[in-house]
Amino acid sequence: MPPETLDVLVIGAGISGLSAAWHLQTHCPDRRFAVLEARPTLGGTWSLFRYPGFRSDSDMYTLGFHFEPWRERSAIARGPTILQYLRETARGHGLERHIRYGVRVRSANWNPRAAHWDVQAVRTTAEGAEEGVTFHCSFLFVCGGYYRYDRGFQPAFEDMASFRGLHVHAQQWPEGLDCRGQRVVVIGSGATAATLVPALAGQGAQVVLLQRTPSYYFIVPGLDRIALLLRRLLPARWAYALTRRKNVALAAFLFRRSRSRPEKVRSFLLKQVAKALPPGYDLEPNFTPPYGPWEQRLCLVPDADLFQALSKGQAEVVTDRIERFTAEGLRLASGRELQADVIVSATGLELQMLGGMQLSVDGVPVEPGRLVSYKGVMYGGVPNLAATFGYVAASWTLKADLTSQYVCRVLNHLRDTGTRIATPGLPPDGVALKPFTDFSSGYFQRAMHLLPRQGAEGPWKLFDRYADDRRRLLEEPVDDDVLVFGAAPAAAPKAELAQAA
Ligand SMILES: Cc1cc2nc3c(=O)[nH]c(=O)nc-3n(C[C@H](O)[C@H](O)[C@H](O)COP(=O)(O)OP(=O)(O)OC[C@H]3O[C@@H](n4cnc5c(N)ncnc54)[C@H](O)[C@@H]3O)c2cc1C
């Protein structure tokens, strides 16, 4: 089959890909584009996870798109409700017609002579057969998320095979698993574990949350009363925009304060938890993290549901190390044995960049871990490539929307100037390179070598604040002397990439 030629190819139809499609359709109506999605459905993360209680751990007024108000009452929403919002947004804005389902991109090579990406993909037909397909596109916009879908992270514990009960990973929750009346041990800390525990307890399971290290919890009301009041007073779009602003500002304040006055924020968070725990419950050792707030993702607990499960005696928290699995459950380093019918690994994700595809420039392989970010959107030395990576300490969609808007600005600048190629330069020698993030979460630390690096300053530095990115991506000129626009291939990508390595 001859290659199909398009102006822009978007990879992935999750939140980022849908944001990309809306912005391309709205701001670049003259460009032909398609969204290639490996799975038979849209929604990405929000259609993949099925564990009980699966929900957002940031508020929906900022996890929602700027162009489509969140209309449900709850500020923290369940996975199926979020998926429904994404499906309705796609349908309502005519985005689905751009999506090609069942097409997994394997590789993309930049051809400097033709000034296009040569994209190799595999299409799965309705009958399950696979066939190779090739696309040519001027611009590649990767919205493939940041982790593997086929498996979650599973630490190797001793004697795992000896357990006679059911061992599942939260990322691969078996359809129809009923935990009523079962003894369930959830291994892990963080948002997934904190969500699973009250949900399983609510189903009638007796749950133990087994963690190596405690997390910070931030107890929030499930309903945002100010948002609901604004909705009564104002048209839906105004109310949504105001609530979004309010929540961006509140989240930014908490994050900044966590970095500038960690002891104050720690004391505030621990006091909240102490109040929600049953009287006499000691915060040590289960609720006193050995690191500062927002050095890892903060777990939102709507309406204190986790603590209610603890108060009712339906759940228990244990801070210990697993020595090994046994036939009946787990043996811990302290010598304690935990009996279990079901063990759930809520042990996190396996990170993966650029949709797992093999990227090359003129045949030279590009390792994501050797790339240097440019404005958190493009990469030094790589022409006509953008990728969405959302915020870690705020809703992903805030950055996804900004990224899509910026890509449209670059595309329109190419059109307006009659150029075809936009290549970011690399930081000059004096600019130090730093890791992608200073978050100490296990999944980042395990995968730091896979993540692009950032520069200590200039457009290579990554921002964690929406207001900074908004200014940089929407207001500053795209033609900044670092992003080089050219009709012919911009200065020797091969040499530049070699320098980056
Ligand atoms: C359990 C969990 C809870 C989360 N909760 C929140 C939250 O509350 N708030 C928040 O801000 N963030 C949260 N996140 C982060 C979350 O991933 C983002 O909110 C957001 O959904 C990411 O959207 P995305 O489209 O970039 O990636 P994804 O949702 O991962 O979607 C990527 C899509 O790209 C497709 N794809 C990937 N590679 C290819 C390829 N090579 N070819 C074709 N298609 C491909 C995938 O099939 C998928 O559909 C959570 C993440 C997890 C895992």
The ligand as a Tripos MOL2 file, in Angstrom:
@<TRIPOS>MOLECULE
LIG
   53    58     1     0     0
SMALL
NO_CHARGES

@<TRIPOS>ATOM
      1 C1         -3.8600    5.6670   37.6040 C.3       1 LIG1
      2 C2         -3.5880    7.0500   37.0940 C.ar      1 LIG1
      3 C3         -4.2900    8.1350   37.6090 C.ar      1 LIG1
      4 C4         -4.0230    9.4210   37.1400 C.ar      1 LIG1
      5 N1         -4.7080   10.4780   37.6730 N.ar      1 LIG1
      6 C5         -4.4330   11.7260   37.2430 C.ar      1 LIG1
      7 C6         -5.1270   12.8510   37.7720 C.ar      1 LIG1
      8 O1         -5.9830   12.7390   38.6150 O.2       1 LIG1
      9 N2         -4.7940   14.0740   37.3180 N.ar      1 LIG1
     10 C7         -3.8410   14.2560   36.3820 C.ar      1 LIG1
     11 O2         -3.5770   15.3830   36.0080 O.2       1 LIG1
     12 N3         -3.1900   13.2070   35.8510 N.ar      1 LIG1
     13 C8         -3.4590   11.9590   36.2490 C.ar      1 LIG1
     14 N4         -2.7890   10.9030   35.7020 N.ar      1 LIG1
     15 C9         -1.8500   11.1380   34.6230 C.3       1 LIG1
     16 C10        -2.6310   10.7910   33.3350 C.3       1 LIG1
     17 O3         -1.9490    9.8640   32.6460 O.3       1 LIG1
     18 C11        -3.0450   12.0510   32.6100 C.3       1 LIG1
     19 O4         -4.1050   12.6460   33.3320 O.3       1 LIG1
     20 C12        -3.5830   11.8660   31.2100 C.3       1 LIG1
     21 O5         -4.6510   10.9570   31.1730 O.3       1 LIG1
     22 C13        -2.5200   11.4910   30.2360 C.3       1 LIG1
     23 O6         -3.0900   11.6340   28.9680 O.3       1 LIG1
     24 P1         -2.2740   11.3170   27.6620 P.3       1 LIG1
     25 O7         -3.2330   11.3960   26.5390 O.co2     1 LIG1
     26 O8         -1.0630   12.1500   27.5970 O.co2     1 LIG1
     27 O9         -1.7430    9.8330   27.8750 O.3       1 LIG1
     28 P2         -2.5680    8.4990   28.0090 P.3       1 LIG1
     29 O10        -3.7970    8.6640   28.7850 O.co2     1 LIG1
     30 O11        -1.5950    7.4710   28.4980 O.co2     1 LIG1
     31 O12        -3.0070    8.1600   26.5140 O.3       1 LIG1
     32 C14        -2.0440    7.8410   25.5570 C.3       1 LIG1
     33 C15        -2.7410    7.2040   24.3740 C.3       1 LIG1
     34 O13        -1.7710    7.0280   23.3420 O.3       1 LIG1
     35 C16        -1.8860    5.7280   22.7930 C.3       1 LIG1
     36 N5         -0.5600    5.3510   22.3000 N.ar      1 LIG1
     37 C17         0.5930    5.2850   23.0210 C.ar      1 LIG1
     38 N6          1.6160    4.9150   22.2240 N.ar      1 LIG1
     39 C18         1.1030    4.7620   20.9770 C.ar      1 LIG1
     40 C19         1.6740    4.3750   19.7300 C.ar      1 LIG1
     41 N7          2.9760    4.0870   19.6240 N.pl3     1 LIG1
     42 N8          0.8560    4.3140   18.6430 N.ar      1 LIG1
     43 C20        -0.4720    4.6150   18.7490 C.ar      1 LIG1
     44 N9         -1.0550    4.9660   19.9160 N.ar      1 LIG1
     45 C21        -0.2800    5.0340   21.0050 C.ar      1 LIG1
     46 C22        -2.3530    4.8710   23.9640 C.3       1 LIG1
     47 O14        -2.9920    3.7000   23.4960 O.3       1 LIG1
     48 C23        -3.2920    5.8310   24.6880 C.3       1 LIG1
     49 O15        -4.6090    5.7440   24.2140 O.3       1 LIG1
     50 C24        -3.0430    9.6140   36.1350 C.ar      1 LIG1
     51 C25        -2.3600    8.5070   35.6290 C.ar      1 LIG1
     52 C26        -2.6240    7.2460   36.1000 C.ar      1 LIG1
     53 C27        -1.8500    6.0980   35.5230 C.3       1 LIG1
@<TRIPOS>BOND
     1     1     2 1
     2     2     3 ar
     3     2    52 ar
     4     3     4 ar
     5     4     5 ar
     6     4    50 ar
     7     5     6 ar
     8     6     7 ar
     9     6    13 1
    10     7     8 2
    11     7     9 ar
    12     9    10 ar
    13    10    11 2
    14    10    12 ar
    15    12    13 ar
    16    13    14 ar
    17    14    15 1
    18    14    50 ar
    19    15    16 1
    20    16    17 1
    21    16    18 1
    22    18    19 1
    23    18    20 1
    24    20    21 1
    25    20    22 1
    26    22    23 1
    27    23    24 1
    28    24    25 2
    29    24    26 1
    30    24    27 1
    31    27    28 1
    32    28    29 2
    33    28    30 1
    34    28    31 1
    35    31    32 1
    36    32    33 1
    37    33    34 1
    38    33    48 1
    39    34    35 1
    40    35    36 1
    41    35    46 1
    42    36    37 ar
    43    36    45 ar
    44    37    38 ar
    45    38    39 ar
    46    39    40 ar
    47    39    45 ar
    48    40    41 1
    49    40    42 ar
    50    42    43 ar
    51    43    44 ar
    52    44    45 ar
    53    46    47 1
    54    46    48 1
    55    48    49 1
    56    50    51 ar
    57    51    52 ar
    58    52    53 1
@<TRIPOS>SUBSTRUCTURE
     1 LIG1         1 GROUP 0 **** ****
